Amino acid sequence: MIKHLLLFLLFFINFLSLGQSPVEKNGNLSVQGNMIVNEKGIPVSLAGCSLFWSNTGWGGAKFYNKDVVKWLKKDWRATIIRAAMGVEAKTGYLDDPSNKERVETVVEAAIENGMYVLIDWHSHHAEKYTGEAIEFFKGMAEKYGENPNVIYEIYNEPLEVSWSKTVKPYAEKVIKEIRKIDPDNLIIVGTPNWSQDVDSAAGNPVTGYKNIAYTLHFYAASHKDFLMKKAQYAIDKGLPLFVTEWGTVKANGHGKVDYESTEKWMEFLCKNKLSHCNWAINNKHEGASALKHKTSATGNWKDSDLTPSGIFVRAIIRGWKERCNKSN
């Protein structure tokens, strides 16, 4: 009798969880050792998409709308979306403040749909605009910091600069100001060399603040075992990683899908319980785009609207939970 009752309770709990959103299931994310965990202390691996640069006139801004966010949650089963706000590049945030409004639209749609959302300072030279970054993230923290959905990505891809002399000091200044307003939401820090040198951060991480993780980026056709080994080294040293951007093609966004390398990377992400966002929900003529050139910017996409990368990535995201359950 007791056994049957326990089985019924387990079934009932699982039944209730089916209707829960990703944020309802996991709540506030935090860092424990080299893992990102949910509010119950269980490691979490989110799977979703990155939007393209938000810059006015670059073609990706039209996808910064609530219909796209809703469709990615419903059809792709994405648990996270990344709003890649262009900063210093032409028609980015520093030139055109309307980029911020696009980000807010995505953040609010993610909150409405119970998804996690990366607020990405999409810059290659963020240390040159530290004051502007602080002002922006203080505003985001004041407006959205009470929502467990929100994750701050404070530096997309530093270039060939020093971690200890350039990236880390910038990060410490921005983190300090965010933490005055939002004491606990996850903050992701970029790493040198297009967010590949996670080993540099592993030897000298940011201290004095909780819930700090570090960015790893890869493009499957360009980045293979050498970068995987570097990432594993950082993880083994205790560094919590978050793959805020990855692609199925070459690092320049072009070329054909490298299915074999992508599968190896997915195995690596599952094994290490890493969260990830694929680049990119856009219809630009390039291999990394998930959508064909004239595809609508309101969701409701059919398979015929997707590029080879889009078809492959959608299948990965839709089956992420099952894939990782099998590999662990």
Secondary structure, 3 states (H helix, E strand, C coil): CHHHHHHHHHHHHHHHHHCCCHHHHHCCCEEECCEEECCCCCECCCEEEEECCCCCCCCCHHHCCHHHHHHHHHCCCCCEEEEEEECCCCCCCCCCCHHHHHHHHHHHHHHHCCCEEEEEEECCCHHHHHHHHHHHHHHHHHHHCCCCCEEEECCCCCCCCCHHHHHHHHHHHHHHHHHHHCCCCCEEECCHHHHCCHHHHHCCCCCCCCCEEEEEEEECCCCCHHHHHHHHHHHHCCCCEEEEEEECCCCCCCCCCCHHHHHHHHHHHHHHCCCEEEEEECCCCCCCCCECCCCCCCCCCCHHHECHHHHHHHHHHHCHHHHHHHHC
